[in-house]
Amino acid sequence: MKKLKRLTALLMAVVMMAAAVPVPALAAGDIELYTDKIARGKTGKTMSVSFTIRNNTNQDLKDIEVAFDVSGADDIIDEEDRAFGYSFPFEITSNLPTSDNPKNVGSLAKGKEKTVSLSGTVRRDLKEGYYKVPVAVVRVNDDGRWEPIDITVWISPSTGTNSEDDDETKTYDFVLGEGQSTPDGTYPHVMNFSVNLRNNSPATVYNVKASLVLDSDSAKFPFEINDANYDRMFEKIAVNETVSLDYSFAIREDTYTGYYPIGMKIYYSNSSTGNELTTCETSFFVRIHNKEKEDKFDEFNEHDRTKARLIIDGFTTNPETIIAGEPFELILSVKNASSSVSASDILMTVESEKANESPVFSTEAGSSSVSISSLGAGQSQEARLKLISRAGIDQRSYGLTFKAKFDSPEFKNAEETLSISIPIKQIPRLNTSSFEVMPNAISVGEESNVMFGINNTGKVILYNVIVKLEADSIQTTETYVGNIEPGKTGNVDCMVAGAAATADDGKVKVIISYEDENGEVSEVEKELQLFVSEPMIMDDMTAGNFEDVPMEEPGFLERYQNVLLPVSLGAAAVLSLILIGIGVRSHKRKKEQEAFEDEEE
């Protein structure tokens, strides 16, 4: 009798519940919920129930909310209740996600699916066995929904002594863009935006890396790919903690106005010391304003068929730092980003960026192509290529373009263009002109002038150049030269003071230090010669010694110069008077002769 009453009450509850459920606007199979494994939980412990939501509609869905269906839950669960095929195993609290407190799982593109989990505390009064947990999509696109399914779980008694009981039932989940508007950008402006990432897992996650899924096709990824990767790293993210993923992108010129799904892979570990990372895939939308799509329904393109999407998921080099002119190995991670289409017979041919009309990179072995036999949907494979860079190029990043040709089931000889940028380093180089040391020998306390030039013969700027002169015989001297650009000369002109007499071969160390663009200091050591002697001191004993120096005997002229000088001067005067007298007398005779000749005529 009691059993019949229970059955009658249950049937009436089912009828009332059916009358209360709103009629969904979507068809029954438009939103599909399913699970492929049985979750396991412990009594009194937190348990997560995971299931997959698939969008079978022809439109993108947003603001999807899910919850446990507790409309038929009973506070008392006994064997007779379980015989009717229904029992709700979770404690009904304010934290339990129900229709009054649903969980928002964001948007879901058409034809896509995502894994969702709901958590609750398992009742302590349950016996070991299987239980059915009804879950439902309660709201989509601001419209009410109620499409419950029963998920079977296994509940076993908690031992109360093993801390790993909780770890067996943890399902990790992340929520992107919660409570945010869709990032919006307009070409040709740079689009700066942030996306919130919340740890919706039941435990703290560690070593988190949020990595964007890039695509060379502008129809899939609307931004210019200027960086090698767009990873955001976090040491740990606590339960319900939200972190910000900040990005800055230039919008591609060939994009069209519309919404674009941006895929993201989240790598994490469930312990701070865990080395093995787990991957969670999710996505968010951005809105782009540019040109409108052209109507191409009247045209037929024979290549407009489904094909795989190849991307370079990441790359490394060996060695990690590439010096210009030295060979290196490039290790690429090539991925088929398509979720359903495979690729085969992949041939990738590399093309290098040019500098001064010549390629920056060339293949060391002569072959400029690598091949991959096949890549299934979502699979990645490593490809290796040995390259060498030109020696005389500037220090910066240079581009490598890979022309990929491959086959897909519906598209033969499909093509993709993949690009990466590789940074190249240059080794700083310098030399010096001849050292000018004037004078090259001084006494203690005296100074000598040292001059020379520092020539930057490399391809990078020498920052904060400092010259230091040091030796036991001089006072240490430092001179700041400053920055020296490639091909330029920095001049050194300094005074060096003697400190002690030279006890060796007179070598003075010239230490030239400089910094690179990262602030790392390097030194170059040269040598010059400068002799330092003790100063000469004139004391009384030294002065007295000069009296003992023998003097040379003076010569004839030195002895009689006081007598000979007046005599020679007097003789010169007498000779001058005689010559004047002779001249006057000759002139008088000539006058007399001319007068006599005039009288005779």
ChimeraX attribute file (.defattr): number of C-alpha atoms within 10 A of each C-alpha:
attribute: neighborCount
match mode: 1-to-1
recipient: residues
	/A:1	6
	/A:2	7
	/A:3	10
	/A:4	9
	/A:5	10
	/A:6	14
	/A:7	14
	/A:8	11
	/A:9	12
	/A:10	14
	/A:11	12
	/A:12	12
	/A:13	14
	/A:14	13
	/A:15	11
	/A:16	11
	/A:17	12
	/A:18	11
	/A:19	10
	/A:20	9
	/A:21	12
	/A:22	11
	/A:23	13
	/A:24	15
	/A:25	11
	/A:26	12
	/A:27	10
	/A:28	9
	/A:29	12
	/A:30	13
	/A:31	18
	/A:32	16
	/A:33	22
	/A:34	14
	/A:35	16
	/A:36	9
	/A:37	12
	/A:38	14
	/A:39	20
	/A:40	18
	/A:41	27
	/A:42	24
	/A:43	23
	/A:44	18
	/A:45	19
	/A:46	19
	/A:47	28
	/A:48	24
	/A:49	24
	/A:50	22
	/A:51	19
	/A:52	14
	/A:53	20
	/A:54	19
	/A:55	21
	/A:56	17
	/A:57	17
	/A:58	10
	/A:59	11
	/A:60	14
	/A:61	16
	/A:62	16
	/A:63	16
	/A:64	21
	/A:65	24
	/A:66	28
	/A:67	25
	/A:68	28
	/A:69	22
	/A:70	17
	/A:71	12
	/A:72	14
	/A:73	17
	/A:74	14
	/A:75	13
	/A:76	10
	/A:77	16
	/A:78	13
	/A:79	9
	/A:80	10
	/A:81	15
	/A:82	14
	/A:83	9
	/A:84	11
	/A:85	9
	/A:86	17
	/A:87	23
	/A:88	23
	/A:89	26
	/A:90	24
	/A:91	16
	/A:92	18
	/A:93	10
	/A:94	9
	/A:95	12
	/A:96	20
	/A:97	22
	/A:98	22
	/A:99	20
	/A:100	11
	/A:101	14
	/A:102	20
	/A:103	22
	/A:104	21
	/A:105	20
	/A:106	18
	/A:107	22
	/A:108	23
	/A:109	21
	/A:110	14
	/A:111	12
	/A:112	13
	/A:113	17
	/A:114	16
	/A:115	17
	/A:116	20
	/A:117	20
	/A:118	22
	/A:119	21
	/A:120	20
	/A:121	20
	/A:122	22
	/A:123	19
	/A:124	15
	/A:125	13
	/A:126	21
	/A:127	15
	/A:128	14
	/A:129	10
	/A:130	16
	/A:131	20
	/A:132	17
	/A:133	21
	/A:134	21
	/A:135	24
	/A:136	20
	/A:137	25
	/A:138	25
	/A:139	22
	/A:140	22
	/A:141	13
	/A:142	11
	/A:143	13
	/A:144	15
	/A:145	22
	/A:146	19
	/A:147	20
	/A:148	17
	/A:149	18
	/A:150	17
	/A:151	20
	/A:152	17
	/A:153	18
	/A:154	15
	/A:155	21
	/A:156	15
	/A:157	16
	/A:158	16
	/A:159	10
	/A:160	11
	/A:161	7
	/A:162	8
	/A:163	9
	/A:164	8
	/A:165	19
	/A:166	17
	/A:167	14
	/A:168	14
	/A:169	20
	/A:170	22
	/A:171	19
	/A:172	21
	/A:173	20
	/A:174	17
	/A:175	19
	/A:176	24
	/A:177	21
	/A:178	14
	/A:179	9
	/A:180	10
	/A:181	10
	/A:182	14
	/A:183	17
	/A:184	14
	/A:185	20
	/A:186	15
	/A:187	18
	/A:188	12
	/A:189	10
	/A:190	13
	/A:191	17
	/A:192	13
	/A:193	16
	/A:194	14
	/A:195	19
	/A:196	16
	/A:197	19
	/A:198	20
	/A:199	21
	/A:200	21
	/A:201	22
	/A:202	20
	/A:203	19
	/A:204	19
	/A:205	21
	/A:206	20
	/A:207	19
	/A:208	21
	/A:209	19
	/A:210	20
	/A:211	18
	/A:212	18
	/A:213	20
	/A:214	22
	/A:215	24
	/A:216	19
	/A:217	17
	/A:218	16
	/A:219	13
	/A:220	15
	/A:221	20
	/A:222	28
	/A:223	23
	/A:224	15
	/A:225	20
	/A:226	13
	/A:227	10
	/A:228	14
	/A:229	16
	/A:230	16
	/A:231	15
	/A:232	15
	/A:233	15
	/A:234	13
	/A:235	11
	/A:236	19
	/A:237	21
	/A:238	16
	/A:239	14
	/A:240	16
	/A:241	14
	/A:242	19
	/A:243	16
	/A:244	14
	/A:245	16
	/A:246	12
	/A:247	12
	/A:248	11
	/A:249	16
	/A:250	18
	/A:251	23
	/A:252	18
	/A:253	14
	/A:254	13
	/A:255	21
	/A:256	19
	/A:257	16
	/A:258	14
	/A:259	15
	/A:260	18
	/A:261	17
	/A:262	17
	/A:263	18
	/A:264	18
	/A:265	16
	/A:266	20
	/A:267	19
	/A:268	27
	/A:269	19
	/A:270	20
	/A:271	15
	/A:272	13
	/A:273	9
	/A:274	11
	/A:275	11
	/A:276	10
	/A:277	16
	/A:278	12
	/A:279	14
	/A:280	15
	/A:281	16
	/A:282	21
	/A:283	19
	/A:284	19
	/A:285	19
	/A:286	17
	/A:287	15
	/A:288	22
	/A:289	16
	/A:290	17
	/A:291	14
	/A:292	10
	/A:293	10
	/A:294	7
	/A:295	7
	/A:296	8
	/A:297	7
	/A:298	5
	/A:299	7
	/A:300	8
	/A:301	8
	/A:302	7
	/A:303	12
	/A:304	9
	/A:305	12
	/A:306	13
	/A:307	22
	/A:308	28
	/A:309	23
	/A:310	30
	/A:311	23
	/A:312	24
	/A:313	21
	/A:314	15
	/A:315	18
	/A:316	13
	/A:317	16
	/A:318	12
	/A:319	12
	/A:320	11
	/A:321	12
	/A:322	19
	/A:323	19
	/A:324	21
	/A:325	17
	/A:326	12
	/A:327	19
	/A:328	20
	/A:329	18
	/A:330	17
	/A:331	16
	/A:332	19
	/A:333	15
	/A:334	20
	/A:335	21
	/A:336	23
	/A:337	24
	/A:338	17
	/A:339	13
	/A:340	12
	/A:341	18
	/A:342	23
	/A:343	26
	/A:344	19
	/A:345	16
	/A:346	20
	/A:347	18
	/A:348	22
	/A:349	15
	/A:350	21
	/A:351	18
	/A:352	19
	/A:353	15
	/A:354	13
	/A:355	14
	/A:356	7
	/A:357	7
	/A:358	10
	/A:359	13
	/A:360	23
	/A:361	22
	/A:362	18
	/A:363	18
	/A:364	15
	/A:365	10
	/A:366	9
	/A:367	13
	/A:368	17
	/A:369	16
	/A:370	15
	/A:371	16
	/A:372	16
	/A:373	10
	/A:374	18
	/A:375	22
	/A:376	18
	/A:377	18
	/A:378	16
	/A:379	16
	/A:380	19
	/A:381	15
	/A:382	14
	/A:383	15
	/A:384	16
	/A:385	18
	/A:386	18
	/A:387	18
	/A:388	19
	/A:389	22
	/A:390	18
	/A:391	14
	/A:392	13
	/A:393	17
	/A:394	16
	/A:395	15
	/A:396	11
	/A:397	13
	/A:398	19
	/A:399	16
	/A:400	18
	/A:401	16
	/A:402	20
	/A:403	16
	/A:404	21
	/A:405	20
	/A:406	24
	/A:407	19
	/A:408	21
	/A:409	13
	/A:410	14
	/A:411	17
	/A:412	16
	/A:413	14
	/A:414	19
	/A:415	19
	/A:416	17
	/A:417	17
	/A:418	20
	/A:419	19
	/A:420	19
	/A:421	17
	/A:422	17
	/A:423	14
	/A:424	20
	/A:425	18
	/A:426	18
	/A:427	11
	/A:428	17
	/A:429	15
	/A:430	16
	/A:431	15
	/A:432	16
	/A:433	12
	/A:434	11
	/A:435	14
	/A:436	16
	/A:437	18
	/A:438	14
	/A:439	12
	/A:440	16
	/A:441	17
	/A:442	20
	/A:443	19
	/A:444	19
	/A:445	16
	/A:446	16
	/A:447	21
	/A:448	20
	/A:449	14
	/A:450	19
	/A:451	16
	/A:452	17
	/A:453	17
	/A:454	20
	/A:455	19
	/A:456	22
	/A:457	17
	/A:458	19
	/A:459	18
	/A:460	20
	/A:461	20
	/A:462	22
	/A:463	20
	/A:464	16
	/A:465	20
	/A:466	18
	/A:467	20
	/A:468	15
	/A:469	22
	/A:470	17
	/A:471	18
	/A:472	17
	/A:473	22
	/A:474	23
	/A:475	16
	/A:476	16
	/A:477	15
	/A:478	17
	/A:479	15
	/A:480	13
	/A:481	19
	/A:482	14
	/A:483	18
	/A:484	21
	/A:485	17
	/A:486	17
	/A:487	13
	/A:488	14
	/A:489	20
	/A:490	16
	/A:491	15
	/A:492	16
	/A:493	12
	/A:494	17
	/A:495	15
	/A:496	21
	/A:497	19
	/A:498	25
	/A:499	20
	/A:500	19
	/A:501	18
	/A:502	21
	/A:503	11
	/A:504	9
	/A:505	9
	/A:506	18
	/A:507	17
	/A:508	19
	/A:509	16
	/A:510	18
	/A:511	16
	/A:512	23
	/A:513	18
	/A:514	22
	/A:515	18
	/A:516	15
	/A:517	10
	/A:518	7
	/A:519	10
	/A:520	9
	/A:521	13
	/A:522	13
	/A:523	12
	/A:524	13
	/A:525	12
	/A:526	13
	/A:527	14
	/A:528	16
	/A:529	14
	/A:530	23
	/A:531	22
	/A:532	24
	/A:533	18
	/A:534	14
	/A:535	12
	/A:536	8
	/A:537	6
	/A:538	7
	/A:539	8
	/A:540	7
	/A:541	8
	/A:542	9
	/A:543	9
	/A:544	10
	/A:545	9
	/A:546	9
	/A:547	8
	/A:548	7
	/A:549	8
	/A:550	7
	/A:551	7
	/A:552	6
	/A:553	8
	/A:554	9
	/A:555	8
	/A:556	8
	/A:557	11
	/A:558	9
	/A:559	11
	/A:560	11
	/A:561	11
	/A:562	10
	/A:563	10
	/A:564	11
	/A:565	11
	/A:566	11
	/A:567	12
	/A:568	10
	/A:569	10
	/A:570	11
	/A:571	10
	/A:572	11
	/A:573	11
	/A:574	10
	/A:575	10
	/A:576	11
	/A:577	10
	/A:578	10
	/A:579	10
	/A:580	10
	/A:581	10
	/A:582	10
	/A:583	10
	/A:584	10
	/A:585	10
	/A:586	10
	/A:587	10
	/A:588	10
	/A:589	10
	/A:590	10
	/A:591	10
	/A:592	10
	/A:593	10
	/A:594	10
	/A:595	10
	/A:596	10
	/A:597	9
	/A:598	8
	/A:599	7
	/A:600	6
	/A:601	5
